[in-house]
Amino acid sequence: MTVHQNETNSVEVSDFLLNCFVRSPSWQHWLSLPLSLLFLLAMGANATLLITIWLEASLHEPMYYLLSLLSLLDIVLCLTVIPKVLVIFWFDLRLISFYACFFQMYIMNCFLAMESCTFMVMAYDRYVAICHPLRYQSLITDQFVAKAAIFILVRNVLLTVPIPILSAHLHYCGKTVIENCICANMSVSRLSCDDITINRFYQFVGGWILLGSDLILIFLSYIFILRAVLKLKAVGAVAKALSTCGSHFILILFFNTTLLVFVLTHVAKKKVSPDVPVLLNVLHHVIPAALNPIVYGVRTQEIKQGIKRLWKKEW
């Protein structure tokens, strides 16, 4: 932890110290093993899904390209957050440089927003497949996926850039201990001796505009899907559609509910231990990443068959 003071008495901070679970330090011991297993599961499952889609020519279709994008986002999010948390748990190496901290902050905000946007595009894909099956091949094309990927990238890269920039330009007055396992925007900004109203406002409004709009469109897509499914006369088709879309919707709901609980615990921080939102923040970067490839990928018959074919080729 390094602090430099110049002639004008302003303080230049070069490092931060991540202090996980201030009120409950014992949590680090019993969390380290399950967190490690979840990390390995997330990395292995997403890597398997990516390799299978890449090597199997039969999976070179728009829906599987979207699954690949989701897996790639999950891998980046996990690698940005979880290894550092595990190093803190295992070796108590809590130091993080000034620039590494704000880079982590940017990746977390940007890629979480990109993941939310990907869920929205995937919900639209399922809506077209079920509600307009005859038009699916003409609407959901490789060009559509490319345009969707560009939209996901541009929207979220540009709209999340101000978050670390606003936070990095604050004056930190020598306070360098972040009461969190990661460089969350408000946890870092709170150390500043400047007014952080703009930071709070942009984080709140930006979050609700990006994630809120995605969630509304996802809900609308699944409402239309449910209405179309209930009109199907074949009992087997109804059960299959409800099973597939139901598991997808539950996973999306979990992704957004975890964020909502995290926000609510921050609002009610006087009634909730400050370690609870820290725990939720960490788990939110690994549990969806571990579940996504299982729910979206392994439960898909074509992907299961692709994995089996690759396994047979290897052995």
N, C-alpha and C positions, 0 to 999 in steps of 0.2 A: 504494500500500500504506500504510494508515493504522493506527496503534496508539495507543490512548489508555490512560494509566495513572492510576488514581484514588488516593485517599488511603490505601486499604487494601492498596496494592501489587498488587491484582488488575488484569489487563490486559484491555482491551476491544478486540477486533479488528473493524475495519470493512471490511477488504478482504482477499482472498487473492490469491496469485500462482500461476498455473498454469504449472508447469515441465515441459513435455513432453520425453520421451526424454532424460533426464539423461545416460545413458551413450552414447547414439547420436544426437546432435543433427542429424547429416546426414540422418536418416530423414525429417525434416520436409520437405526439399527434394524428394525423389523420391516422397513420399506425397501432396503437395499436389494434383498433377494427377489421379491416379487417384481420390483421395477426392472431388475436385470433380465428376468425371464420374459416379461412383457416386451422389453426392448429387443431381445433376441427373436421372439415370435414375430414382432412387427417387421424387423429387418428380413428375416427368412421368408415369411409369407409374401411380402411385397416383392422381394427379389425373385421368388419362384413365379409369381404372377407375371412380372415383367418379362422374364426369360421365356416363359411358356408362350405368351402372346407374340413375342418377337420371333421365336423359332417356328411356331406353327402357322403355316400359310393359311389354314382354314379360319384362323382367328384375326386375320387382317381385315377387320370390318370396323365401321365407326363406333359401335358400342364398346368394343374391346379397346379401341384407341382411347376412349374416355376413361376406361378402367385403368389403362396404363398411366394416363395423366394423374389420376387420383393416387395411384401407388407411388409415383415419382414424388408427388407433393408430400405424401406421408413419410417417405424415406428422408427427404430433406428436413422436414420438421423434427423428426426424431433425432437425426444426427446433429441438429443445431442445439437441441436442448438436453436430451437425456444423458449423453456421455459426460457433459460437464457436471450434471447433478450427481451422477454415480461417482465421479472423481471426488466430489465434495463429501459424499457419504462414506466412501472407502478410505480416502487418504487425507481428508480435511484440507484439501487444496482449494481454498475459497477465493483466491485472488483472481480477478479478471481485469484485463486492461480496459482503459477508457473507450478506445475505438472498437474492441471486440464486444464490449457490452452493448454499444449502440448498433453494431452490425447484427448481433443476436436479436435485439429489439425489433429491428426492421424486418428480418427474415421471419420472425414469429408472426408479426402483424400482417405482413404481406402474404405469406403462404397460408395462414389460416383463412384470410379473406379469399384467396384463390381456391382453397378447398371448398369453401361455402359456395362459391360461384360454380365450381365443377359439379357439386351436388345438384344445383339448379339446372344446369345443362343436361345432366343425366336424367333428372325428373322429366324434363321436356322430351328427351329421347324415349322414355317409357310411355309418356302421354301419346306421342305420335304412333308408337308401335301398337298400342292397345286401342286407342280411340280412332286412329286413321291408318289401319294396317295396309290398305291398298296404296296409300301415298307414302309409306315409310321409305321405300327405296329411292324415291325421287326427292324427298325432303332431307332425310338424314344421310348425307353423302360424305365422302372424304373431304370435299371442299367445305361442307358445313362444319366438320370437326376442326379443320384448320382455322376457319374464321372464328369459331367459338374459342379455340385456344388463344388466338391473338387477342380477342376481347378480354378473356380471363386475365391474360398477362398484362395488357395495357391498363385496364381499369384499376387493377389492384396494385400494380407497381407504382403508378402515378398517385393514386389517392392515399397510399400509406407512407409515401416518402416524407410528408411533413411531420409525422409522429417522431421519428428519431432526430430529425433536424431541430424541431422546436425544443426537444428535451436536451440535446447536446449543446445548444446555445445558452442554456441557463448557467447561472453562477452557483457553484456548489459550496462555497464557503468552508471547505475543509471537511465536510461530512462525507464519509466514503463507505459507510456500512449499509448495504442494501438488505432490508429484512425480507428476503425472498431467496429462492433457489435459482431464480433466473432474472434477467434484466427486463422485467415488466415495466412498461412506460411509467405508470403512476408510482410504483415502488422506487424508481430512480428519481423521478421529478420531485418527489417529496423531500429529497435531501437538499434541494436548492433553497437558497434564501430569497429567490425571486418569486414574484406572483406567478402561479401556475394555472390561473383560470383558463387561459387560452388552450393550454395543453389538455386540461380536463374536458373543455368544451369540444375540442376537435376529436379527442378519443371517443367521447360519448356519441356525438353526432355522426362522426365517420363510421363508428361501429354499427350504429342502428341503420344508417343509410345502406351500408354494404351488406351486412349480415341480415338486417331486417327485411330489405327488399328481396333478397334471395329466398328467405324463409317464406315470405308471402307468396311468391311465385311457385315455390315447391308445394305449399299447401294447396294452391289452386290446381296445380297439375294433378295431384293425387286425389283431389275431390272429383275432378273430371274422370280420372281413371276408375275410381270407385263406382261412379255412376254408370260408366260404360260396362264395367265388369258385371254389375248386378243385372244388367240387361241380357247377359249371355244366357242361352238356354241350356248349354251343355254343362252339367254339374262338374265334371272333371276339369274343364277349362276355367270355370269360376274359381275352383279350389286352387289350381295351379297359379293363376294370376294373382289371387289374394295372398298366397304364400310368398311368391316372389316379391311383389310390390310391398307387402306388409313388412317383410324383413328389411327391405330398403328404407322404408319410411321410419321404422323404429330406430334404425341406425342414424338417420339424419336428425330425428327428434332427439336422440341421445347427444349428438354432436352439439346441437343448439341448446338443449336443456342444461348441459354442463356449463356452457357459457353463461346462461341465465342465472343458474345457482351461484356461479362465481361472482357475478355482478351484484346479486342480492345479498350475499355474505359481506361484500364490501360496503354496501349501503347500511346493513345492520351490524356493522363491525363492533359496536358496543356490546351486543348480545352474543356474538359469535367469537370464538378464539381466533386471533389473527393468523394462526397457523392453518386454519381450515381452507381459506381461499388460496394459500400458498400450495397446499396439497392438491386442491382441485386444479390449479393452474398447471402443475407438473403432470398429473394424470391425464389431463385433457390433451397433452401432446403425445401420449403413448397408447392409451386405450383405444381411441378410434382408429389409430394407425394399425393396431393389432387386429381389430375386428373387421375393418373394411375389406381386406382381401379375402377373408373367410366368408363373409356375408355376400359380398358382391361377386367374388370370383369362384371360390371352391364350390359354392352351392349352384353355380351355373354348369349345366351338364356338358356343354362344349369345352369349357375350361378343364373340367375334371378329366374328360377324355384326352385332352391335349397333354395334361400332366402325366397321365398313364402312358401315353405313347412315348413321351420323352423319357420316362423312367425305364420303359422297356428297351429303348435304344441304348441307354447308358449301360444297362445290365444284360 
